[in-house]
Amino acid sequence: MTEQKLPEAIILRKIQTSNCRFDTSGEALVALTKAGVSENVVMAMMDAQ
């Protein structure tokens, strides 16, 4: 969703309202950061676990 330039608020809401299982390993977090995923979105992914 980040690559498609969706607003952060929409991404956060989708994470909050969906059943999610994210890979939050160290490698995945580095890849997400390099891909331009915001800190707020990464934190929401970690909180969704």
CHARMM internal coordinates of N, CA and C (Angstrom, degrees):
IC EDIT
DIST 1 N 1 CA 1.4451
DIST 1 CA 1 C 1.5215
ANGL 1 N 1 CA 1 C 110.41
DIST 1 C 2 N 1.3243
ANGL 1 CA 1 C 2 N 116.36
DIHE 1 N 1 CA 1 C 2 N -34.11
DIST 2 N 2 CA 1.4643
ANGL 1 C 2 N 2 CA 119.85
DIHE 1 CA 1 C 2 N 2 CA 177.30
DIST 2 CA 2 C 1.5224
ANGL 2 N 2 CA 2 C 110.35
DIHE 1 C 2 N 2 CA 2 C -63.60
DIST 2 C 3 N 1.3386
ANGL 2 CA 2 C 3 N 116.16
DIHE 2 N 2 CA 2 C 3 N -42.92
DIST 3 N 3 CA 1.4599
ANGL 2 C 3 N 3 CA 119.93
DIHE 2 CA 2 C 3 N 3 CA -179.82
DIST 3 CA 3 C 1.5235
ANGL 3 N 3 CA 3 C 111.87
DIHE 2 C 3 N 3 CA 3 C -62.77
DIST 3 C 4 N 1.3295
ANGL 3 CA 3 C 4 N 116.50
DIHE 3 N 3 CA 3 C 4 N -27.72
DIST 4 N 4 CA 1.4663
ANGL 3 C 4 N 4 CA 120.89
DIHE 3 CA 3 C 4 N 4 CA 178.83
DIST 4 CA 4 C 1.5283
ANGL 4 N 4 CA 4 C 111.98
DIHE 3 C 4 N 4 CA 4 C -86.28
DIST 4 C 5 N 1.3348
ANGL 4 CA 4 C 5 N 116.21
DIHE 4 N 4 CA 4 C 5 N 4.14
DIST 5 N 5 CA 1.4678
ANGL 4 C 5 N 5 CA 123.19
DIHE 4 CA 4 C 5 N 5 CA 176.36
DIST 5 CA 5 C 1.5282
ANGL 5 N 5 CA 5 C 113.93
DIHE 4 C 5 N 5 CA 5 C 65.26
DIST 5 C 6 N 1.3472
ANGL 5 CA 5 C 6 N 116.26
DIHE 5 N 5 CA 5 C 6 N 29.58
DIST 6 N 6 CA 1.4585
ANGL 5 C 6 N 6 CA 117.88
DIHE 5 CA 5 C 6 N 6 CA 173.84
DIST 6 CA 6 C 1.5236
ANGL 6 N 6 CA 6 C 109.02
DIHE 5 C 6 N 6 CA 6 C -69.02
DIST 6 C 7 N 1.3092
ANGL 6 CA 6 C 7 N 117.38
DIHE 6 N 6 CA 6 C 7 N 145.74
DIST 7 N 7 CA 1.4676
ANGL 6 C 7 N 7 CA 120.03
DIHE 6 CA 6 C 7 N 7 CA 178.95
DIST 7 CA 7 C 1.5313
ANGL 7 N 7 CA 7 C 111.12
DIHE 6 C 7 N 7 CA 7 C -60.98
DIST 7 C 8 N 1.3258
ANGL 7 CA 7 C 8 N 115.31
DIHE 7 N 7 CA 7 C 8 N 146.41
DIST 8 N 8 CA 1.4557
ANGL 7 C 8 N 8 CA 121.17
DIHE 7 CA 7 C 8 N 8 CA -179.70
DIST 8 CA 8 C 1.5215
ANGL 8 N 8 CA 8 C 112.04
DIHE 7 C 8 N 8 CA 8 C -54.97
DIST 8 C 9 N 1.3192
ANGL 8 CA 8 C 9 N 117.56
DIHE 8 N 8 CA 8 C 9 N -39.35
DIST 9 N 9 CA 1.4701
ANGL 8 C 9 N 9 CA 121.07
DIHE 8 CA 8 C 9 N 9 CA -178.45
DIST 9 CA 9 C 1.5237
ANGL 9 N 9 CA 9 C 111.46
DIHE 8 C 9 N 9 CA 9 C -60.47
DIST 9 C 10 N 1.3069
ANGL 9 CA 9 C 10 N 117.59
DIHE 9 N 9 CA 9 C 10 N -38.05
DIST 10 N 10 CA 1.4702
ANGL 9 C 10 N 10 CA 121.07
DIHE 9 CA 9 C 10 N 10 CA 178.72
DIST 10 CA 10 C 1.5177
ANGL 10 N 10 CA 10 C 110.24
DIHE 9 C 10 N 10 CA 10 C -68.89
DIST 10 C 11 N 1.3187
ANGL 10 CA 10 C 11 N 117.32
DIHE 10 N 10 CA 10 C 11 N -42.65
DIST 11 N 11 CA 1.4636
ANGL 10 C 11 N 11 CA 121.00
DIHE 10 CA 10 C 11 N 11 CA 178.79
DIST 11 CA 11 C 1.5264
ANGL 11 N 11 CA 11 C 110.03
DIHE 10 C 11 N 11 CA 11 C -62.22
DIST 11 C 12 N 1.3150
ANGL 11 CA 11 C 12 N 116.59
DIHE 11 N 11 CA 11 C 12 N -45.26
DIST 12 N 12 CA 1.4661
ANGL 11 C 12 N 12 CA 120.42
DIHE 11 CA 11 C 12 N 12 CA 179.63
DIST 12 CA 12 C 1.5247
ANGL 12 N 12 CA 12 C 111.38
DIHE 11 C 12 N 12 CA 12 C -61.74
DIST 12 C 13 N 1.3112
ANGL 12 CA 12 C 13 N 117.47
DIHE 12 N 12 CA 12 C 13 N -42.75
DIST 13 N 13 CA 1.4682
ANGL 12 C 13 N 13 CA 120.73
DIHE 12 CA 12 C 13 N 13 CA 179.95
DIST 13 CA 13 C 1.5281
ANGL 13 N 13 CA 13 C 110.55
DIHE 12 C 13 N 13 CA 13 C -64.49
DIST 13 C 14 N 1.3207
ANGL 13 CA 13 C 14 N 117.10
DIHE 13 N 13 CA 13 C 14 N -40.67
DIST 14 N 14 CA 1.4606
ANGL 13 C 14 N 14 CA 120.58
DIHE 13 CA 13 C 14 N 14 CA 178.70
DIST 14 CA 14 C 1.5270
ANGL 14 N 14 CA 14 C 110.78
DIHE 13 C 14 N 14 CA 14 C -62.52
DIST 14 C 15 N 1.3168
ANGL 14 CA 14 C 15 N 117.05
DIHE 14 N 14 CA 14 C 15 N -41.71
DIST 15 N 15 CA 1.4659
ANGL 14 C 15 N 15 CA 121.02
DIHE 14 CA 14 C 15 N 15 CA 177.69
DIST 15 CA 15 C 1.5245
ANGL 15 N 15 CA 15 C 109.98
DIHE 14 C 15 N 15 CA 15 C -62.56
DIST 15 C 16 N 1.3214
ANGL 15 CA 15 C 16 N 116.47
DIHE 15 N 15 CA 15 C 16 N -43.01
DIST 16 N 16 CA 1.4642
ANGL 15 C 16 N 16 CA 121.36
DIHE 15 CA 15 C 16 N 16 CA -176.45
DIST 16 CA 16 C 1.5248
ANGL 16 N 16 CA 16 C 112.66
DIHE 15 C 16 N 16 CA 16 C -68.92
DIST 16 C 17 N 1.3156
ANGL 16 CA 16 C 17 N 117.87
DIHE 16 N 16 CA 16 C 17 N -27.76
DIST 17 N 17 CA 1.4652
ANGL 16 C 17 N 17 CA 120.64
DIHE 16 CA 16 C 17 N 17 CA -173.51
DIST 17 CA 17 C 1.5293
ANGL 17 N 17 CA 17 C 113.75
DIHE 16 C 17 N 17 CA 17 C -105.45
DIST 17 C 18 N 1.3119
ANGL 17 CA 17 C 18 N 117.30
DIHE 17 N 17 CA 17 C 18 N 7.30
DIST 18 N 18 CA 1.4650
ANGL 17 C 18 N 18 CA 121.10
DIHE 17 CA 17 C 18 N 18 CA -178.21
DIST 18 CA 18 C 1.5233
ANGL 18 N 18 CA 18 C 110.76
DIHE 17 C 18 N 18 CA 18 C -120.23
DIST 18 C 19 N 1.3237
ANGL 18 CA 18 C 19 N 116.01
DIHE 18 N 18 CA 18 C 19 N 153.95
DIST 19 N 19 CA 1.4537
ANGL 18 C 19 N 19 CA 120.78
DIHE 18 CA 18 C 19 N 19 CA 168.87
DIST 19 CA 19 C 1.5170
ANGL 19 N 19 CA 19 C 106.23
DIHE 18 C 19 N 19 CA 19 C -78.11
DIST 19 C 20 N 1.3136
ANGL 19 CA 19 C 20 N 116.45
DIHE 19 N 19 CA 19 C 20 N 117.41
DIST 20 N 20 CA 1.4599
ANGL 19 C 20 N 20 CA 120.31
DIHE 19 CA 19 C 20 N 20 CA -173.26
DIST 20 CA 20 C 1.5221
ANGL 20 N 20 CA 20 C 111.14
DIHE 19 C 20 N 20 CA 20 C -129.40
DIST 20 C 21 N 1.3105
ANGL 20 CA 20 C 21 N 114.56
DIHE 20 N 20 CA 20 C 21 N 147.51
DIST 21 N 21 CA 1.4685
ANGL 20 C 21 N 21 CA 122.36
DIHE 20 CA 20 C 21 N 21 CA 170.63
DIST 21 CA 21 C 1.5121
ANGL 21 N 21 CA 21 C 106.07
DIHE 20 C 21 N 21 CA 21 C -134.79
DIST 21 C 22 N 1.3035
ANGL 21 CA 21 C 22 N 116.45
DIHE 21 N 21 CA 21 C 22 N 107.82
DIST 22 N 22 CA 1.4558
ANGL 21 C 22 N 22 CA 121.79
DIHE 21 CA 21 C 22 N 22 CA -176.85
DIST 22 CA 22 C 1.5156
ANGL 22 N 22 CA 22 C 110.92
DIHE 21 C 22 N 22 CA 22 C -106.44
DIST 22 C 23 N 1.3066
ANGL 22 CA 22 C 23 N 115.48
DIHE 22 N 22 CA 22 C 23 N 147.26
DIST 23 N 23 CA 1.4569
ANGL 22 C 23 N 23 CA 121.87
DIHE 22 CA 22 C 23 N 23 CA 171.49
DIST 23 CA 23 C 1.5230
ANGL 23 N 23 CA 23 C 106.63
DIHE 22 C 23 N 23 CA 23 C -81.74
DIST 23 C 24 N 1.3242
ANGL 23 CA 23 C 24 N 116.45
DIHE 23 N 23 CA 23 C 24 N 108.38
DIST 24 N 24 CA 1.4667
ANGL 23 C 24 N 24 CA 120.64
DIHE 23 CA 23 C 24 N 24 CA 179.97
DIST 24 CA 24 C 1.5251
ANGL 24 N 24 CA 24 C 110.62
DIHE 23 C 24 N 24 CA 24 C -114.40
DIST 24 C 25 N 1.3193
ANGL 24 CA 24 C 25 N 115.70
DIHE 24 N 24 CA 24 C 25 N 30.71
DIST 25 N 25 CA 1.4678
ANGL 24 C 25 N 25 CA 119.68
DIHE 24 CA 24 C 25 N 25 CA 174.82
DIST 25 CA 25 C 1.5244
ANGL 25 N 25 CA 25 C 108.65
DIHE 24 C 25 N 25 CA 25 C -66.73
DIST 25 C 26 N 1.2999
ANGL 25 CA 25 C 26 N 115.88
DIHE 25 N 25 CA 25 C 26 N 165.11
DIST 26 N 26 CA 1.4612
ANGL 25 C 26 N 26 CA 120.29
DIHE 25 CA 25 C 26 N 26 CA 179.37
DIST 26 CA 26 C 1.5195
ANGL 26 N 26 CA 26 C 112.36
DIHE 25 C 26 N 26 CA 26 C -55.08
DIST 26 C 27 N 1.3297
ANGL 26 CA 26 C 27 N 116.20
DIHE 26 N 26 CA 26 C 27 N -44.87
DIST 27 N 27 CA 1.4692
ANGL 26 C 27 N 27 CA 120.85
DIHE 26 CA 26 C 27 N 27 CA 179.19
DIST 27 CA 27 C 1.5206
ANGL 27 N 27 CA 27 C 111.20
DIHE 26 C 27 N 27 CA 27 C -61.02
DIST 27 C 28 N 1.3157
ANGL 27 CA 27 C 28 N 116.59
DIHE 27 N 27 CA 27 C 28 N -43.94
DIST 28 N 28 CA 1.4644
ANGL 27 C 28 N 28 CA 120.86
DIHE 27 CA 27 C 28 N 28 CA -179.02
DIST 28 CA 28 C 1.5250
ANGL 28 N 28 CA 28 C 110.88
DIHE 27 C 28 N 28 CA 28 C -65.28
DIST 28 C 29 N 1.3235
ANGL 28 CA 28 C 29 N 117.20
DIHE 28 N 28 CA 28 C 29 N -39.77
DIST 29 N 29 CA 1.4620
ANGL 28 C 29 N 29 CA 120.34
DIHE 28 CA 28 C 29 N 29 CA 179.49
DIST 29 CA 29 C 1.5220
ANGL 29 N 29 CA 29 C 111.45
DIHE 28 C 29 N 29 CA 29 C -64.19
DIST 29 C 30 N 1.3264
ANGL 29 CA 29 C 30 N 116.72
DIHE 29 N 29 CA 29 C 30 N -40.21
DIST 30 N 30 CA 1.4658
ANGL 29 C 30 N 30 CA 120.65
DIHE 29 CA 29 C 30 N 30 CA 176.45
DIST 30 CA 30 C 1.5258
ANGL 30 N 30 CA 30 C 109.78
DIHE 29 C 30 N 30 CA 30 C -62.43
DIST 30 C 31 N 1.3315
ANGL 30 CA 30 C 31 N 117.03
DIHE 30 N 30 CA 30 C 31 N -45.42
DIST 31 N 31 CA 1.4610
ANGL 30 C 31 N 31 CA 121.21
DIHE 30 CA 30 C 31 N 31 CA -179.70
DIST 31 CA 31 C 1.5268
ANGL 31 N 31 CA 31 C 111.33
DIHE 30 C 31 N 31 CA 31 C -62.50
DIST 31 C 32 N 1.3253
ANGL 31 CA 31 C 32 N 116.77
DIHE 31 N 31 CA 31 C 32 N -42.02
DIST 32 N 32 CA 1.4573
ANGL 31 C 32 N 32 CA 120.14
DIHE 31 CA 31 C 32 N 32 CA 178.41
DIST 32 CA 32 C 1.5285
ANGL 32 N 32 CA 32 C 111.39
DIHE 31 C 32 N 32 CA 32 C -62.21
DIST 32 C 33 N 1.3094
ANGL 32 CA 32 C 33 N 116.03
DIHE 32 N 32 CA 32 C 33 N -43.32
DIST 33 N 33 CA 1.4639
ANGL 32 C 33 N 33 CA 120.52
DIHE 32 CA 32 C 33 N 33 CA 179.30
DIST 33 CA 33 C 1.5253
ANGL 33 N 33 CA 33 C 110.66
DIHE 32 C 33 N 33 CA 33 C -63.64
DIST 33 C 34 N 1.3200
ANGL 33 CA 33 C 34 N 117.07
DIHE 33 N 33 CA 33 C 34 N -44.12
DIST 34 N 34 CA 1.4700
ANGL 33 C 34 N 34 CA 120.86
DIHE 33 CA 33 C 34 N 34 CA 178.12
DIST 34 CA 34 C 1.5207
ANGL 34 N 34 CA 34 C 111.69
DIHE 33 C 34 N 34 CA 34 C -63.41
DIST 34 C 35 N 1.3384
ANGL 34 CA 34 C 35 N 116.87
DIHE 34 N 34 CA 34 C 35 N -29.70
DIST 35 N 35 CA 1.4600
ANGL 34 C 35 N 35 CA 121.67
DIHE 34 CA 34 C 35 N 35 CA 179.61
DIST 35 CA 35 C 1.5281
ANGL 35 N 35 CA 35 C 112.18
DIHE 34 C 35 N 35 CA 35 C -79.83
DIST 35 C 36 N 1.3347
ANGL 35 CA 35 C 36 N 116.53
DIHE 35 N 35 CA 35 C 36 N -5.05
DIST 36 N 36 CA 1.4587
ANGL 35 C 36 N 36 CA 120.03
DIHE 35 CA 35 C 36 N 36 CA 176.63
DIST 36 CA 36 C 1.5153
ANGL 36 N 36 CA 36 C 114.94
DIHE 35 C 36 N 36 CA 36 C 92.59
DIST 36 C 37 N 1.3308
ANGL 36 CA 36 C 37 N 117.28
DIHE 36 N 36 CA 36 C 37 N 13.13
DIST 37 N 37 CA 1.4665
ANGL 36 C 37 N 37 CA 120.21
DIHE 36 CA 36 C 37 N 37 CA 177.65
DIST 37 CA 37 C 1.5240
ANGL 37 N 37 CA 37 C 108.00
DIHE 36 C 37 N 37 CA 37 C -71.53
DIST 37 C 38 N 1.3189
ANGL 37 CA 37 C 38 N 115.92
DIHE 37 N 37 CA 37 C 38 N 131.11
DIST 38 N 38 CA 1.4638
ANGL 37 C 38 N 38 CA 120.11
DIHE 37 CA 37 C 38 N 38 CA -175.16
DIST 38 CA 38 C 1.5300
ANGL 38 N 38 CA 38 C 111.65
DIHE 37 C 38 N 38 CA 38 C -69.57
DIST 38 C 39 N 1.3151
ANGL 38 CA 38 C 39 N 115.02
DIHE 38 N 38 CA 38 C 39 N 158.90
DIST 39 N 39 CA 1.4641
ANGL 38 C 39 N 39 CA 121.24
DIHE 38 CA 38 C 39 N 39 CA 177.61
DIST 39 CA 39 C 1.5241
ANGL 39 N 39 CA 39 C 110.93
DIHE 38 C 39 N 39 CA 39 C -59.25
DIST 39 C 40 N 1.3368
ANGL 39 CA 39 C 40 N 117.22
DIHE 39 N 39 CA 39 C 40 N -39.80
DIST 40 N 40 CA 1.4635
ANGL 39 C 40 N 40 CA 120.60
DIHE 39 CA 39 C 40 N 40 CA -179.83
DIST 40 CA 40 C 1.5195
ANGL 40 N 40 CA 40 C 111.74
DIHE 39 C 40 N 40 CA 40 C -62.23
DIST 40 C 41 N 1.3172
ANGL 40 CA 40 C 41 N 117.25
DIHE 40 N 40 CA 40 C 41 N -39.99
DIST 41 N 41 CA 1.4575
ANGL 40 C 41 N 41 CA 121.01
DIHE 40 CA 40 C 41 N 41 CA 179.77
DIST 41 CA 41 C 1.5267
ANGL 41 N 41 CA 41 C 110.02
DIHE 40 C 41 N 41 CA 41 C -69.32
DIST 41 C 42 N 1.3220
ANGL 41 CA 41 C 42 N 117.26
DIHE 41 N 41 CA 41 C 42 N -42.75
DIST 42 N 42 CA 1.4726
ANGL 41 C 42 N 42 CA 120.54
DIHE 41 CA 41 C 42 N 42 CA 178.26
DIST 42 CA 42 C 1.5272
ANGL 42 N 42 CA 42 C 109.87
DIHE 41 C 42 N 42 CA 42 C -61.32
DIST 42 C 43 N 1.3096
ANGL 42 CA 42 C 43 N 117.60
DIHE 42 N 42 CA 42 C 43 N -43.14
DIST 43 N 43 CA 1.4594
ANGL 42 C 43 N 43 CA 120.65
DIHE 42 CA 42 C 43 N 43 CA 179.09
DIST 43 CA 43 C 1.5308
ANGL 43 N 43 CA 43 C 111.11
DIHE 42 C 43 N 43 CA 43 C -63.57
DIST 43 C 44 N 1.3236
ANGL 43 CA 43 C 44 N 117.34
DIHE 43 N 43 CA 43 C 44 N -39.26
DIST 44 N 44 CA 1.4662
ANGL 43 C 44 N 44 CA 120.58
DIHE 43 CA 43 C 44 N 44 CA 178.10
DIST 44 CA 44 C 1.5250
ANGL 44 N 44 CA 44 C 110.27
DIHE 43 C 44 N 44 CA 44 C -64.88
DIST 44 C 45 N 1.3213
ANGL 44 CA 44 C 45 N 116.47
DIHE 44 N 44 CA 44 C 45 N -37.92
DIST 45 N 45 CA 1.4710
ANGL 44 C 45 N 45 CA 120.33
DIHE 44 CA 44 C 45 N 45 CA 176.67
DIST 45 CA 45 C 1.5164
ANGL 45 N 45 CA 45 C 110.49
DIHE 44 C 45 N 45 CA 45 C -62.71
DIST 45 C 46 N 1.3191
ANGL 45 CA 45 C 46 N 116.76
DIHE 45 N 45 CA 45 C 46 N -42.14
DIST 46 N 46 CA 1.4597
ANGL 45 C 46 N 46 CA 120.75
DIHE 45 CA 45 C 46 N 46 CA 179.83
DIST 46 CA 46 C 1.5310
ANGL 46 N 46 CA 46 C 110.22
DIHE 45 C 46 N 46 CA 46 C -67.90
DIST 46 C 47 N 1.3105
ANGL 46 CA 46 C 47 N 118.22
DIHE 46 N 46 CA 46 C 47 N -38.19
DIST 47 N 47 CA 1.4666
ANGL 46 C 47 N 47 CA 121.86
DIHE 46 CA 46 C 47 N 47 CA 179.48
DIST 47 CA 47 C 1.5208
ANGL 47 N 47 CA 47 C 112.31
DIHE 46 C 47 N 47 CA 47 C -69.52
DIST 47 C 48 N 1.3271
ANGL 47 CA 47 C 48 N 117.51
DIHE 47 N 47 CA 47 C 48 N -25.77
DIST 48 N 48 CA 1.4556
ANGL 47 C 48 N 48 CA 121.55
DIHE 47 CA 47 C 48 N 48 CA -177.69
DIST 48 CA 48 C 1.5246
ANGL 48 N 48 CA 48 C 112.19
DIHE 47 C 48 N 48 CA 48 C -73.72
DIST 48 C 49 N 1.3038
ANGL 48 CA 48 C 49 N 117.51
DIHE 48 N 48 CA 48 C 49 N -11.69
DIST 49 N 49 CA 1.4753
ANGL 48 C 49 N 49 CA 121.48
DIHE 48 CA 48 C 49 N 49 CA -177.14
DIST 49 CA 49 C 1.5041
ANGL 49 N 49 CA 49 C 111.20
DIHE 48 C 49 N 49 CA 49 C -67.69
END
COOR INIT
IC SEED 1 N 1 CA 1 C
IC BUILD
